[in-house]
Amino acid sequence: MAADEDTLNLSELENDKSGSIDMRAPQNAKELEAVYEIPVQVSAVLGKATMQVSQLLKLGRGAVVELDRKVGEAIDIYVNNRLVARGEVVVVDDRLGVTMTEIVKAERSP
């Protein structure tokens, strides 16, 4: 399978007059305008922890939950609950942000 086959081109969703799917790649930004306003959920996951409900109920103000990541390790960036990239936490005008350092190639199911 070629690398290009793992990417779904948005133009594949456009039907031509014969009813078949148009397989050509978008030629310019104008052809992508239909998807610009589609909302997506972006999540940056610093790390994960597993604990029993009894442990969770004992947590109070100031409690520390140890995550499965080390300081400086990349965080996971999800779009619509799908891992798409890894990155680093940054500060932008007193707010937290994320900079992408690596795009994660999606694996297809057989």
C-alpha positions as CSV (number, residue, x, y, z in Angstrom):
1,M,0.0,0.0,0.0
2,A,1.5,3.4,-1.0
3,A,1.7,6.2,1.5
4,D,-0.8,8.2,-0.5
5,E,-3.4,5.5,0.0
6,D,-3.6,6.1,3.7
7,T,-4.9,9.6,3.2
8,L,-8.5,10.3,2.4
9,N,-8.7,13.2,0.0
10,L,-11.8,15.4,0.6
11,S,-12.4,15.5,-3.1
12,E,-13.2,11.7,-2.9
13,L,-16.4,12.7,-1.1
14,E,-17.6,14.7,-4.1
15,N,-19.8,12.9,-6.6
16,D,-19.6,13.6,-10.3
17,K,-22.7,13.5,-12.6
18,S,-22.3,9.8,-13.3
19,G,-22.7,9.0,-9.6
20,S,-19.1,7.7,-9.2
21,I,-16.7,9.2,-6.6
22,D,-14.3,11.8,-7.9
23,M,-10.8,10.5,-6.9
24,R,-8.8,13.6,-7.9
25,A,-6.9,15.6,-5.2
26,P,-8.1,19.1,-4.3
27,Q,-6.4,21.5,-6.8
28,N,-6.7,24.6,-4.6
29,A,-7.9,26.0,-1.3
30,K,-11.2,27.0,-2.9
31,E,-12.2,23.3,-3.3
32,L,-11.8,22.8,0.5
33,E,-14.0,25.7,1.6
34,A,-17.0,23.3,2.2
35,V,-15.1,21.8,5.2
36,Y,-13.6,24.9,6.7
37,E,-16.6,25.5,9.1
38,I,-16.9,21.9,10.3
39,P,-16.3,21.9,14.1
40,V,-13.8,19.4,15.5
41,Q,-12.8,18.6,19.1
42,V,-9.1,19.0,19.8
43,S,-7.7,17.5,23.0
44,A,-4.2,17.6,24.4
45,V,-3.5,14.7,26.8
46,L,-0.7,15.4,29.3
47,G,-0.8,11.8,30.6
48,K,-3.0,9.1,32.0
49,A,-3.4,7.4,35.4
50,T,-5.4,4.4,36.5
51,M,-6.9,4.2,40.0
52,Q,-9.7,2.6,41.9
53,V,-12.9,4.6,42.6
54,S,-12.1,4.4,46.3
55,Q,-8.7,6.1,45.6
56,L,-10.4,8.7,43.5
57,L,-12.9,9.5,46.2
58,K,-10.1,10.1,48.7
59,L,-8.5,12.8,46.6
60,G,-8.9,16.3,47.9
61,R,-7.6,19.8,47.3
62,G,-3.9,19.7,46.7
63,A,-3.8,16.0,45.9
64,V,-1.3,15.0,43.3
65,V,-2.1,12.3,40.7
66,E,1.0,10.8,39.1
67,L,0.7,10.5,35.4
68,D,2.4,8.0,33.1
69,R,4.6,10.6,31.4
70,K,7.9,12.1,32.3
71,V,8.8,15.7,32.3
72,G,9.7,16.8,28.8
73,E,8.0,13.8,27.2
74,A,5.7,14.6,24.2
75,I,2.0,15.0,24.9
76,D,-0.7,13.3,22.7
77,I,-2.9,15.5,20.5
78,Y,-6.3,14.0,19.6
79,V,-8.8,15.3,17.0
80,N,-12.3,13.9,17.5
81,N,-10.8,11.2,19.8
82,R,-8.3,10.1,17.2
83,L,-4.5,10.4,17.9
84,V,-3.2,12.7,15.2
85,A,0.0,14.3,16.6
86,R,2.4,14.7,19.5
87,G,3.6,18.0,20.8
88,E,4.8,20.2,23.6
89,V,3.1,22.5,26.0
90,V,3.8,26.2,25.4
91,V,2.7,29.4,27.1
92,V,1.1,32.1,24.8
93,D,0.1,35.3,26.5
94,D,-0.6,33.8,29.9
95,R,-2.5,30.9,28.4
96,L,-1.4,27.3,27.8
97,G,-1.1,26.1,24.2
98,V,0.3,23.2,22.3
99,T,2.9,23.1,19.5
100,M,2.9,20.0,17.3
101,T,6.2,18.4,16.9
102,E,5.2,15.1,15.2
103,I,2.3,14.0,13.0
104,V,1.1,10.5,13.8
105,K,0.3,8.4,10.7
106,A,-3.0,6.7,11.1
107,E,-3.0,2.9,11.0
108,R,-5.8,1.3,8.9
109,S,-7.6,-1.8,10.1
110,P,-7.3,-4.8,7.7
